[in-house]
Amino acid sequence: MKTRTKSRLLLGLLTVVATLPACAQRLPQSAQQSPRKLPQQHDKWFNTIVAHWAEYSDPQYLPFLEEARPEVAQVGFYGATFYSLAHTPFGKGYPAHMPVQGTQECGQWFANFNREIHARGVKVVGHFNTTFLFGDHAQKTGFFQWYGQGWDEKTLGPRPAQDPVEMLQKDAAGQPIATRSYNIGGWPEYHGCLNNPAWRATLKVMVKQAIERGVDGLIANYFYRKDCMCPHCQNAFRAYLTANYSPAELRERMGIEDVRTYKFTEIPSWHDPKTTNPYKLAALRWTQISLKQAYDEVLIEYGRKLKPNLIVAQWNHLGYFSQIDGDERSLLPGNLWGRGEDYLWYSTGNEHSQTDLAKGDLGDGTLQLRYIRGAFGAKSFLLGKYESTRIRASIAEGVANGGAGMGFYAPFKDPVGRKDFVDYFGFLRRNRELYRSAKPASELLLLYPRSAVHAGNTAPVQRFKELGRRLVHGGYAFDILPDDLLTFGRLNSYRAIALCDKDALPPAAKQALANFTGSRIENFTAESAEATVQRLPLKLTNVSQRESATTVVISLMAQPETKRLLVHLVNYNRTEPSPNPRSAGGGPQDEKPLAVENVRVRIQMPAGRKLKSIRLLSPDGDEKELVVKARVTKGNAMFTVPKILVYAVAVLQLK
């Protein structure tokens, strides 16, 4: 997805930068309050989805939807990709794989396609490229040809700009920024500027066309600002600095004597955390806030004006918590993070599509999923893992952590993969009441050090990842919350807390910690890791735990209104692809799960509740429901799951 190089998807976290001065940690005033009231959202929760950029025109696709019955099909193209390539012979290749050639012809194909999908009871969310243009502006090819010759003013209205080059992102010399990541048609790629009103107006035209073609929603991708230096970006950044920093701060921390007359030589966005400074952080924070404002204007305000129930989402990138040099929301203030959006796609790339079980690497997305849930709340989300082998494990881990099952590359033409979707989506559909409105219910809260990241210090993130992996391996149930969202009200429901940084915490979080009387795991470092792990059994006696089978990850959810605790268990054990255990495998036939038996689980009973019964359900095998006996002592319900192939959920009914 990223236009730098595909390898950016695989980057890990770059760490260890000095903590920056207090002025860099201050939450900008413009981020503390929203400039607009967004249209009211409707309930659009789901937990089954398939997504495709390719092969969706295959005759097997629609029958697959009939069999698997996902709630959402993320398919089709409606933004800058469509208008760059649909009329060209290059649209049939990556990324869109257009089914027919011609802007009108392809648009009508998608309209018909959407009707067919709706007839099967599935909602359609189309891909909406917001910035990435294919073509050559000098030769007037690709997007530039369509804008000049294909724009029908009777249908679309007047062109927002006379020359499309006016809407492009520019370098410091005023020239359009060009990249060659894909070289489609032998062309460079250009980038529309989301801070340019004319480009936003162009995107609104594309939104209107998409809605007229029958989409239920749109997911924004290629959502980037490439260090643009156009007048719109310079003026907006200048206004941001004026509103959020005093003259003394600008002079002492950024070397800006007079922001009104200062000549910018760069306004960077993503950058190497090792090279960050207060100016670069301010530029990145402004970049992400301004892009969110563009998103809100185009998709939420305008899109929902046309279609009040429009589903809106973003396709973003997290990798293994790459921050400052990755993640489109890394410096976005918490109150804007996902605000007004219906679901969130976070790509991890290929990093978690392999396992190395001998080294304890489960190839799981547990930490990312729980972080997104903590930051995003009770809305739908999923990981784009580029996983075409471990279909069952990918669906299971998504729903076990409160999100949606699956992501990119659903291999519907593979008989094994197709059956996996039918079986697992069928299970989720039949047991939907166990997932709807379920809330994280662990006794242990792990804080994600987002405050430190906002201050330019990514070192605590590395410690967070290591501590998180240790907790997963130890079988402890835990939730994750970004530390800038921590209050005593949120912390008070937990019995233990784990954190990797206290210095950058905001005052409310520090006060919450000061008043907390539960167990603590803090001051975690690589050097203290082994000692910390040895103390976990003593520190976390009041935390629910999977006590055997280290390839099984536990997730604890609750539905208080029905007096249910839900213990989700995902087993990553398998016969790994050979000869290299780091191979992702060649398809669903290589998932090859290996069952684990007699998995012991210890659950802390909620205060004032008694255990009535335990039911065990699984989509594996013949899906027989089992009644499991438990022993309750000293506030713990202890039971054994006889066998888990990939996924099981224990339903604890309380009284």
Residue, then its C-alpha position, 0 to 999 in steps of 0.5 A: m500500500k505505501t508508495r515508498t516501497k513495498s518493503r515499508l510494510l515490513l519495517g519494524l520499529l526504529t527506537v531510542v531517541a532523546t525525550l524532547p522538551a516539554c513544549a513538544q509534549r503539549l497537546p496542540q490547542s487545535a487538537q483539543q477541540s473539534p472545529r466541526k460537529l460531524p454527522q451522527q453515526h449509525d450502528k454499523w458493527f460487523n465481524t465478518i469481511v472479505a477484501h479483494w483487489a484482484e480476481y473479483s470479476d472471476p465467476q466464482y466470486l459471487p457464488f463464494l459470497e453466497e456460501a460464506r455470507p460475509e457481512v461486508a465485501q470490501v471490493g471495487f475502486y472509486g477514487a483516484t486509481f479508478y480515474s487514472l486507469a479505468h480508461t487505459p489498457f493498464g487498468k487490468g493490472y495491479p493495483a485495481h485489476m479493472p474488469v473492463q476498459g473505459t471509465q463509463e463502461c467500468g463504472q457501469w460494471f461496478a454498479n451492476f456488480n454492487r447490485e449483485i452483491h446486495a442481492r446476496g445480502v452483503k454490504v459493499v465498501g469500495h476502495f477510495n484512493t485519495t492521493f495517488l495518481f497514475g499518469d504523466h502530466a506532461q504527456k497528458t496520460g492516465f489521470f491527466q488525460w481523463y481530467g482533460q478529456g473525460w470530465d463531463e461537466k454536465t454530469l460532474g459539474p465544473r472542473p475544480a482547477q483549470d490545470p490538474v497540476e495545480m492540485l498536485q503536491k509540490d516540492a520546495a522548488g514548486q515542481p510536482i512530486a513524482t515517484r516511481s513505486y509501481n511504474i504502471g504504464g511506464w509513468p511516474e506517480y503523482h500525488g493530489c494534495l489533501n490540503n488543496p481545496a480544489w483537490r478536495a472538491t475533485l474527491k467529492v465528485m468521486v465520492k458522489q459517483a461512487i455513491e451513485r454506483g451503489v456502494d454502502g461505504l468507502i475506505a480511504n487508502y493512499f492517505y498520504r502527504k509526501d512532504c508537500m511544500c505547496p502554498h496551501c500546505q505552507n499557509a496551513f502549517r504557518a497558521y498551526l504553528t501560530a495557534n499552538y506555539s508561543p513566539a518564545e517556543l518557536r524561537e528557542r525550540m525550532g529556530i523560528e524568529d518570526v513565523r509570519t515571515y519564516k521561509f520554510t525549506e521543508i515541512p516533513s511528515w514521516h521521518d526516522p525517529k532517530t533524527t526527530n526534533p521539535y520542528k519535525l514533530a510539529a510538522l508531522r503532528w500538523t500533517q496528520i491533523s490536517l489529513k484527518q480534517a480533509y478526510d472528515e470534510v470529504l467522506i464524513e461531512y460530504g459523503r454522509k450528506l449524500k448518503p446518511n448511512l455511508i460506512v466510512a473507514q481508513w486503510n492505515h499501516l501499523g506494521y509491528f508498531s512502526q511509529i513516526d516513520g510509519d502509522e498514519r495516526s502515530l501523532l494524531p491526538g486521541n480525541l481525533w483518532g478514528r473520530g466519526e469513522d465506522y471501521l478501521w483497517y490496519s495493515t501489518g504487512n507480511e511480518h506476522s504471516q509466518t511462525d517460528l514456534a520453536k522460538g515462541d513466535l506465533g505469527d499473531g497480531t494480538l498486540q496490534l488488535r488490542y491496541i486498536r480496540g483500546a484506541f478505537g472503542a467498540k467499533s469494527f476493526l481488522l488487521g490486513k495481514y497479507e495472510s493467504t495460508r492461516i485462514r482459520a487462525s486469522i479469522a479467529e484472532g480477529v474476532a477473539n480480540g473484539g474485531a473482525g475476521m480476515g483481511f486481504y487476499a481471501p483465497f476464495k478459489d482454493p477449495v480448502g480456503r473456501k471451506d474455511f470461510v464457509d465454516y468459520f463465517g457460518f459459526l460466527r453468524r450462528n453465534r453472533e450474540l456472543y460477539r455483539s456488544a462484548k467488552p474487554a474484561s481482563e483484570l490486567l491493563l497494559l498501557y501503550p506508551r503513546s504519550a512518549v511517541h507524541a513526545g518523539n521518544t519511541a524507545p518505550v514502544q520497544r519495551f512495550k512490545e517485549l513486555g506484551r509478548r511475555l504476557v502473551h507467552g505466559g498466558y495472561a489475559f490483558d487489555i491494552l489502552p493508549d496511556d494518553l486515554l488513561t483516567f482513574g475511571r478507566l483504571n479502577s475496573y482493573r486489578a493490575i497494570a503494566l506500563c513501560d513509561k511514566d515520564a511522558l504521561p499526561p496529568a490525568a494518567k499520572q493521578a490515576l496511577a497515584n490512586f491505583t492500589g492494584s498490582r503493578i509491573e513497571n520499569f520494565t527494560a530488556e535487562s530486567a525482562e527475565a527477572t520481571v517474568q519470574r515475578l509475574p506469577l506473584k504479581l498477577t495472581n489476580v489475573s485470569q490465565r491460560e495455564s498450559a499450552t503455550t501456543v494458545v492465546i487467551s482473550l477475555m470479553a464480557q457481556p454484563e447485560t447477559k451476565r456472560l464472560l467469554v473466554h476466547l482461545v486461539n491455538y497457533n500450533r501447526t506443522e510449519p511449512s518446510p524446509n524454512p519455518r519462516s515461510a508463510g506457506g503456499g495457501p490454506q492447505d499449508e495451515k496444517p493446525l495441530a490440536v492441543e489437549n487438556v488446556r487448563v484455564r483459570i478465570q477470576m470471577p467478577a465481584g459478587r458473581k457466581l458461576k452457573s455453567i460453562r459451554l464450550l463452542s468451536p467452529d472446528g470439527d463437527e461443532k458440538e457444544l460441550v458442557v465443561k465442569a469447573r472447580v471454583t475456589k478462592g474466587n477462581a473458576m478453573f476448568t480444562v478444555p479437552k481439545i482445541l484445534v484452532y479456535a474455541v470460545a468458553v461461555l461462562q454464564l454467571k448468576 
